Amino acid sequence: MTPQQVLGDDDGWAPLAQDAADAAALPAQPAYLVSSTPLAAAPGQQVFATLPAALAQLQADLRRGHQPARRAYIGLAAGVHAGPVIVPRLPVPLTLYGLGDTPDAVRLQADSHAGLSGAVLAQRAASAAGGALDADNAALWASCTQRARIGTGCSAVLQLRGDDVQLRRLTVANHHGQASDGESQQAVALMAAGADRLLLADLRLLGHQDTLYLRRATPAQNARIAVLRSLVAGDIDFIFGNATAWFEASEIRWLGERGRRSGHVAAPSTPLTARFGFVFHRCHFSSDGQGLAAQAGVALARQWFEGAGCSPYAAGHPGAAACRVAEAPGAVSPAALAAVGRMWVLHSTLGDHLRRDAPWAPWQDDPEQPLHRPVQWQLADAWARLQRSGLDPAALGWPAPASDDTPWLAEHANQGPGALTPAVGEGDAAADGCARAHNAH
């Protein structure tokens, strides 16, 4: 299994191969510099107090025909920068990067969560922009700020909406709820909002519930993300969404400080039509040693039953038999059934906080809960479960299972106390035949 197999397309995008050259090309004095403290501009440079101001100026310059040679660069000086911020779609590739010596030196942060009102979010977005939102910026925020309750996606400290964005050498932190024992509230740090070909390198992404949200604009559209040499920390479904993402040489840290009663690292909702979901390669799954981490009570993932209003799988629940497949409130849509969730963990180190007995968890543990969905291992298994629930997968447009169907969940060639399968050499045939990585169930 290679990153090119997972992320490749006919556009030739090869982020891991290009990473070193792109990092070496970062200008020491970017044309757009963001500093929370006054700095003198270098020749040919513009300095801004906020990231939204720099983005607005870049858009204005592009409208005037000032096109960069290859990509635009916005540098963030060492210090703390306020969020939330939206990076819009641009007609050119963009790199946002920290100018500090380490990712810790440059921090973009906010206290934001799904329960905020739209009016409060509007105030915070305006504050992060350094004043009232201009027309363009206000339009970006309109779909969020007009809501009574903003929801998960709108809680992000940083939203990336455009293709071909690189984010490098900085920290993005949503510090909502970090001192609230047992509190459960969605609070996203970084959201890839329907963007394709994103490179996230040398980052620290900090939060608790829903730290990193990686999503497609539609199930049929590409949304490919490479996450390299980064730290992602949280405690509930803190890497989630339906995009395709390759994580390389990164630390995935479980935080037990809030004393959670259940725990899942990831919640993929990969569409049935996508071949790959989240792939973790040579990563380190660590913990802070608190809460469930000390009890080996954390699952690697549960498959997010995204958008389901009811579940046909909830054995013993009176609503299961009456669950309709329809685009209607209280029903389960065909898209929700087809949000199957794929995740592979390969050649990584798994800590003792992870459950060796059940690394993959159902969506809602109790089979009598109204939205329970059992673990679905691969296409044949999902077909059988649908049929037992009285549904016809063929009538729903699902392809028939094949003998060589790859597993949707795989934990293979890992090491450490949380690993199920022994590590083997990269050249081993099993490392290339990921279908054999499927755990028995």
C-alpha positions as CSV (number, residue, x, y, z in Angstrom):
1,M,0.0,0.0,0.0
2,T,1.4,3.4,-1.0
3,P,0.2,7.0,-0.6
4,Q,0.0,7.3,-4.4
5,Q,-2.5,4.4,-4.5
6,V,-4.6,6.1,-1.8
7,L,-4.3,9.7,-2.9
8,G,-3.4,9.4,-6.5
9,D,-5.6,10.4,-9.4
10,D,-5.2,11.3,-13.0
11,D,-4.1,14.8,-11.9
12,G,-0.7,13.4,-10.8
13,W,-0.9,14.8,-7.2
14,A,1.9,13.3,-5.2
15,P,2.2,15.2,-1.9
16,L,4.7,13.0,-0.1
17,A,7.1,13.0,-3.1
18,Q,6.8,16.8,-3.4
19,D,6.8,17.7,0.3
20,A,10.6,18.3,0.8
21,A,10.8,20.5,-2.3
22,D,7.7,22.5,-1.3
23,A,9.1,23.0,2.3
24,A,12.4,24.2,0.9
25,A,10.6,26.7,-1.3
26,L,8.9,28.6,1.6
27,P,10.0,32.2,1.4
28,A,11.8,33.6,4.4
29,Q,10.0,36.9,3.8
30,P,6.5,36.2,2.4
31,A,4.7,38.8,0.4
32,Y,1.8,38.6,3.0
33,L,2.9,38.6,6.6
34,V,0.6,38.3,9.6
35,S,1.8,39.6,13.0
36,S,-0.1,40.2,16.1
37,T,2.5,42.7,17.2
38,P,3.7,45.6,15.0
39,L,6.5,44.7,12.5
40,A,8.2,46.7,9.8
41,A,7.5,45.4,6.3
42,A,10.4,44.1,4.2
43,P,10.6,45.4,0.6
44,G,7.8,44.0,-1.5
45,Q,6.0,42.8,1.6
46,Q,2.7,43.7,3.2
47,V,2.1,43.3,7.0
48,F,-1.3,42.6,8.5
49,A,-2.6,42.4,12.1
50,T,-4.9,39.5,11.3
51,L,-5.1,36.5,8.9
52,P,-8.5,37.5,7.5
53,A,-7.1,40.9,6.6
54,A,-4.2,39.2,4.7
55,L,-6.6,36.9,2.9
56,A,-8.8,39.8,1.9
57,Q,-5.8,41.7,0.5
58,L,-4.7,38.6,-1.4
59,Q,-8.1,38.3,-3.0
60,A,-8.1,42.0,-3.9
61,D,-4.6,41.6,-5.5
62,L,-5.7,38.6,-7.5
63,R,-8.8,40.5,-8.8
64,R,-6.4,43.2,-10.0
65,G,-4.4,40.6,-11.9
66,H,-1.4,40.3,-9.5
67,Q,-0.8,36.5,-10.0
68,P,2.0,34.7,-8.1
69,A,4.5,32.7,-10.1
70,R,3.5,29.3,-8.7
71,R,1.5,29.7,-5.5
72,A,0.6,32.4,-3.0
73,Y,2.3,32.5,0.5
74,I,1.0,33.9,3.7
75,G,3.4,33.7,6.7
76,L,2.3,33.9,10.3
77,A,4.8,35.4,12.7
78,A,5.5,33.8,16.0
79,G,2.8,34.5,18.6
80,V,-0.9,33.9,19.1
81,H,-3.4,34.6,16.3
82,A,-7.2,34.7,16.8
83,G,-9.7,32.6,15.1
84,P,-12.1,31.6,13.8
85,V,-11.0,32.1,10.2
86,I,-12.2,30.8,6.8
87,V,-9.8,30.3,3.9
88,P,-12.0,30.7,0.8
89,R,-11.6,29.2,-2.6
90,L,-8.9,31.0,-4.6
91,P,-7.9,30.8,-8.2
92,V,-4.3,30.0,-7.2
93,P,-2.7,27.5,-4.8
94,L,-2.0,28.9,-1.3
95,T,0.4,28.0,1.5
96,L,-0.2,29.2,5.1
97,Y,2.8,28.7,7.3
98,G,4.3,29.6,10.6
99,L,7.5,31.6,10.8
100,G,8.5,30.3,14.2
101,D,11.2,27.7,14.8
102,T,8.6,25.0,15.8
103,P,4.9,24.5,15.3
104,D,4.4,25.6,19.0
105,A,5.7,29.0,18.2
106,V,2.8,30.0,16.0
107,R,-0.7,29.4,17.4
108,L,-4.1,30.1,15.8
109,Q,-6.8,29.5,18.4
110,A,-10.4,30.1,19.5
111,D,-12.9,28.9,22.0
112,S,-15.8,27.8,19.8
113,H,-18.3,25.0,19.9
114,A,-21.4,23.7,18.1
115,G,-23.9,25.1,20.6
116,L,-22.9,28.8,20.0
117,S,-25.5,31.0,18.4
118,G,-24.9,32.5,15.0
119,A,-24.9,36.0,16.5
120,V,-22.1,35.1,18.9
121,L,-20.1,33.5,16.1
122,A,-20.5,36.6,14.0
123,Q,-19.0,38.7,16.8
124,R,-16.1,36.3,17.2
125,A,-15.4,36.2,13.5
126,A,-15.4,39.9,13.3
127,S,-13.1,40.1,16.3
128,A,-10.7,37.7,14.7
129,A,-10.7,39.9,11.5
130,G,-9.8,42.9,13.6
131,G,-13.1,44.8,13.1
132,A,-16.4,44.6,11.3
133,L,-16.5,41.9,8.6
134,D,-16.3,43.3,5.0
135,A,-18.9,42.1,2.5
136,D,-16.8,39.2,1.1
137,N,-15.9,37.9,4.6
138,A,-19.5,38.3,5.8
139,A,-20.7,36.3,2.8
140,L,-18.3,33.5,3.7
141,W,-19.7,33.3,7.3
142,A,-23.4,33.8,6.3
143,S,-24.4,30.1,6.3
144,C,-23.1,29.8,9.9
145,T,-24.0,33.1,11.4
146,Q,-27.7,32.9,10.4
147,R,-28.3,29.8,12.5
148,A,-29.7,29.7,16.0
149,R,-27.1,27.0,16.8
150,I,-24.1,26.9,14.5
151,G,-23.4,23.2,14.5
152,T,-20.2,21.2,14.2
153,G,-18.7,22.4,11.0
154,C,-19.2,26.1,11.8
155,S,-17.3,25.6,15.2
156,A,-14.0,25.2,13.4
157,V,-11.1,27.5,14.4
158,L,-9.8,27.3,10.8
159,Q,-11.9,26.2,7.7
160,L,-10.1,25.4,4.5
161,R,-12.6,25.7,1.6
162,G,-10.2,25.8,-1.4
163,D,-8.2,23.2,-3.3
164,D,-4.4,23.0,-3.3
165,V,-3.9,24.6,0.1
166,Q,-0.8,23.7,2.2
167,L,-0.7,24.3,5.9
168,R,2.7,24.1,7.6
169,R,4.5,24.5,10.9
170,L,1.9,25.9,13.2
171,T,-0.7,25.0,15.9
172,V,-4.4,25.2,15.4
173,A,-6.2,24.9,18.7
174,N,-9.9,24.9,19.8
175,H,-9.6,25.2,23.6
176,H,-13.3,24.9,24.3
177,G,-14.1,22.6,27.2
178,Q,-10.5,21.8,28.1
179,A,-11.2,22.5,31.8
180,S,-14.7,21.1,31.8
181,D,-14.9,17.6,33.4
182,G,-16.9,15.3,31.3
183,E,-18.3,18.0,29.1
184,S,-19.3,16.8,25.6
185,Q,-19.6,19.4,22.9
186,Q,-18.4,19.4,19.3
187,A,-15.5,21.9,18.9
188,V,-13.5,21.6,15.7
189,A,-9.9,22.9,15.4
190,L,-9.3,22.3,11.7
191,M,-11.9,21.6,9.0
192,A,-11.2,20.6,5.4
193,A,-14.6,21.8,4.0
194,G,-14.9,20.1,0.7
195,A,-11.4,20.9,-0.5
196,D,-9.2,18.6,-2.5
197,R,-5.4,18.1,-2.6
198,L,-4.6,19.5,0.9
199,L,-1.2,19.1,2.5
200,L,-1.0,19.5,6.3
201,A,2.6,19.2,7.4
202,D,4.3,19.7,10.8
203,L,1.2,20.8,12.6
204,R,-0.3,20.6,16.1
205,L,-4.1,20.2,15.9
206,L,-5.5,20.4,19.4
207,G,-9.0,19.9,20.8
208,H,-11.2,17.4,22.5
209,Q,-14.4,16.4,20.6
210,D,-14.1,16.5,16.8
211,T,-10.7,18.1,16.5
212,L,-10.0,17.3,12.8
213,Y,-13.0,17.3,10.4
214,L,-12.2,16.0,6.9
215,R,-15.2,16.1,4.5
216,R,-16.2,16.0,0.9
217,A,-18.5,18.6,-0.7
218,T,-20.6,15.7,-2.0
219,P,-20.0,11.9,-1.8
220,A,-19.0,11.9,-5.5
221,Q,-16.4,14.6,-5.3
222,N,-12.7,14.1,-4.5
223,A,-11.4,15.3,-1.1
224,R,-7.8,14.1,-0.6
225,I,-5.7,15.1,2.3
226,A,-2.1,14.3,3.3
227,V,-1.2,14.7,7.0
228,L,2.5,14.5,7.6
229,R,4.6,14.6,10.8
230,S,1.8,16.2,12.8
231,L,0.1,15.8,16.2
232,V,-3.7,15.4,16.4
233,A,-5.1,15.3,19.9
234,G,-8.5,14.8,21.3
235,D,-10.9,12.5,23.1
236,I,-14.1,11.9,21.1
237,D,-14.2,11.0,17.4
238,F,-11.4,13.5,17.1
239,I,-10.5,12.6,13.5
240,F,-13.7,12.2,11.5
241,G,-15.4,12.7,8.2
242,N,-15.9,11.2,4.7
243,A,-12.7,12.4,3.0
244,T,-9.8,10.3,1.9
245,A,-6.7,11.0,4.0
246,W,-3.2,9.6,4.4
247,F,-1.5,10.1,7.8
248,E,2.2,9.6,7.7
249,A,4.7,9.7,10.7
250,S,2.2,11.5,12.9
251,E,1.2,11.2,16.5
252,I,-2.5,10.5,17.3
253,R,-2.8,11.4,21.0
254,W,-5.8,10.4,23.2
255,L,-6.5,12.9,26.0
256,G,-8.1,11.4,29.0
257,E,-8.1,14.5,31.2
258,R,-11.9,15.0,31.0
259,G,-12.7,11.5,32.3
260,R,-14.7,10.2,29.4
261,R,-16.8,7.1,29.8
262,S,-16.3,5.9,26.3
263,G,-13.7,6.7,23.7
264,H,-13.1,6.4,20.0
265,V,-10.1,7.9,18.1
266,A,-11.7,8.2,14.7
267,A,-15.2,8.3,13.1
268,P,-14.8,7.7,9.3
269,S,-18.0,8.0,7.2
270,T,-16.4,7.2,3.9
271,P,-19.0,6.8,1.1
272,L,-19.5,3.4,-0.4
273,T,-18.3,4.7,-3.8
274,A,-14.9,5.7,-2.4
275,R,-12.1,3.1,-2.4
276,F,-10.2,4.6,0.6
277,G,-11.0,6.4,3.8
278,F,-8.4,7.1,6.5
279,V,-5.0,5.4,6.2
280,F,-2.5,5.7,9.0
281,H,1.0,4.7,8.1
282,R,4.0,4.7,10.5
283,C,2.0,6.7,13.1
284,H,2.2,6.6,16.9
285,F,-1.1,6.2,18.7
286,S,-0.3,7.6,22.2
287,S,-2.2,8.8,25.2
288,D,-1.8,11.1,28.2
289,G,-2.3,8.1,30.5
290,Q,-5.5,9.4,32.1
291,G,-9.2,8.3,32.1
292,L,-10.0,5.5,29.7
293,A,-6.4,5.5,28.6
294,A,-5.4,3.9,31.9
295,Q,-8.1,1.2,31.4
296,A,-7.3,0.2,27.8
297,G,-10.8,1.5,27.0
298,V,-10.3,3.4,23.7
299,A,-11.4,2.0,20.3
300,L,-9.5,2.9,17.2
301,A,-12.7,3.9,15.4
302,R,-16.4,3.6,15.0
303,Q,-18.1,4.0,11.6
304,W,-20.0,7.3,11.7
305,F,-23.7,6.7,10.8
306,E,-23.7,10.2,9.4
307,G,-27.1,11.8,8.9
308,A,-29.2,8.8,10.0
309,G,-32.5,9.7,11.5
310,C,-33.3,6.0,12.4
311,S,-31.6,2.7,12.2
312,P,-32.8,-0.6,10.6
313,Y,-30.1,-2.4,12.5
314,A,-31.2,-1.6,16.1
315,A,-32.2,-5.1,17.2
316,G,-34.9,-5.1,19.9
317,H,-35.6,-1.4,19.4
318,P,-39.3,-0.9,18.4
319,G,-38.2,1.7,15.8
320,A,-36.0,-0.6,13.8
321,A,-38.7,-2.4,12.0
322,A,-40.4,0.9,11.1
323,C,-37.2,2.6,9.9
324,R,-37.8,3.9,6.4
325,V,-35.2,4.5,3.7
326,A,-36.2,7.9,2.5
327,E,-35.1,11.6,2.2
328,A,-37.3,12.6,5.1
329,P,-37.0,13.7,8.7
330,G,-36.8,10.7,11.0
331,A,-35.9,8.3,8.2
332,V,-32.5,7.0,7.0
333,S,-31.4,8.3,3.7
334,P,-29.7,6.1,1.1
335,A,-26.6,8.3,1.5
336,A,-26.6,7.6,5.3
337,L,-26.7,3.9,4.8
338,A,-23.9,4.2,2.2
339,A,-21.7,6.2,4.6
340,V,-19.8,3.0,5.4
341,G,-16.6,4.3,7.0
342,R,-13.2,2.9,6.0
343,M,-10.0,3.0,8.1
344,W,-6.6,1.2,8.0
345,V,-3.8,1.4,10.5
346,L,-0.6,0.0,9.0
347,H,3.0,-0.3,10.4
348,S,2.2,1.9,13.3
349,T,2.7,1.9,17.1
350,L,-0.4,1.4,19.2
351,G,-0.4,2.3,22.9
352,D,-1.8,0.5,25.8
353,H,-4.9,2.8,26.0
354,L,-6.4,1.0,23.0
355,R,-8.7,-2.0,23.2
356,R,-7.1,-5.1,21.8
357,D,-10.4,-7.1,22.3
358,A,-12.5,-4.7,20.3
359,P,-10.5,-2.1,18.4
360,W,-13.5,-1.3,16.1
361,A,-16.7,-0.2,17.8
362,P,-20.3,0.0,16.7
363,W,-22.1,3.3,16.3
364,Q,-23.8,3.4,19.7
365,D,-22.8,0.4,21.7
366,D,-26.2,-0.8,22.9
367,P,-28.0,-2.8,20.2
368,E,-31.3,-1.4,21.5
369,Q,-30.3,2.2,21.0
370,P,-32.3,3.8,18.2
371,L,-29.3,4.7,16.1
372,H,-27.3,1.6,16.7
373,R,-25.3,0.3,13.8
374,P,-23.0,-2.7,14.2
375,V,-19.4,-2.8,12.9
376,Q,-19.4,-3.4,9.2
377,W,-16.3,-5.1,8.1
378,Q,-16.6,-5.2,4.3
379,L,-19.2,-5.2,1.5
380,A,-20.4,-8.8,1.9
381,D,-20.9,-8.3,5.6
382,A,-22.9,-5.1,5.0
383,W,-25.0,-6.8,2.4
384,A,-25.9,-9.6,4.8
385,R,-26.8,-7.1,7.5
386,L,-29.1,-5.1,5.2
387,Q,-30.8,-8.2,4.1
388,R,-31.4,-9.4,7.6
389,S,-32.9,-6.0,8.3
390,G,-35.4,-6.5,5.4
391,L,-33.6,-4.2,2.9
392,D,-32.5,-5.1,-0.6
393,P,-28.9,-3.7,-1.2
394,A,-29.3,-4.2,-5.0
395,A,-32.4,-2.1,-5.0
396,L,-30.5,0.6,-3.1
397,G,-27.9,0.6,-5.9
398,W,-25.2,-1.2,-4.0
399,P,-22.7,-3.2,-6.0
400,A,-22.6,-7.0,-5.5
401,P,-19.8,-8.2,-3.3
402,A,-16.7,-9.7,-5.1
403,S,-14.3,-12.3,-3.9
404,D,-11.4,-9.8,-3.8
405,D,-13.3,-7.0,-2.0
406,T,-10.9,-5.2,0.4
407,P,-11.8,-4.8,4.0
408,W,-13.3,-1.5,5.3
409,L,-11.4,-1.8,8.6
410,A,-7.8,-3.1,8.9
411,E,-5.2,-3.1,11.6
412,H,-2.0,-4.7,10.2
413,A,1.7,-5.1,10.8
414,N,1.6,-2.8,13.9
415,Q,3.5,-3.0,17.1
416,G,3.0,-1.9,20.7
417,P,0.7,-3.2,23.5
418,G,-2.4,-2.1,21.7
419,A,-1.6,-3.9,18.4
420,L,-3.4,-7.1,17.4
421,T,-1.2,-8.1,14.5
422,P,2.6,-8.5,14.7
423,A,4.9,-6.1,12.8
424,V,6.4,-7.5,9.6
425,G,8.8,-6.1,7.0
426,E,7.6,-3.6,4.5
427,G,8.5,-6.0,1.8
428,D,6.3,-8.8,3.1
429,A,3.6,-9.8,0.8
430,A,1.0,-9.1,3.4
431,A,2.1,-5.5,3.5
432,D,1.1,-5.1,-0.1
433,G,-2.0,-7.2,0.1
434,C,-4.0,-5.1,2.5
435,A,-7.1,-7.3,2.1
436,R,-5.3,-9.7,4.5
437,A,-5.1,-7.0,7.1
438,H,-8.7,-7.6,8.1
439,N,-9.1,-8.6,11.7
440,A,-11.2,-11.7,12.4
441,H,-14.6,-10.8,13.8
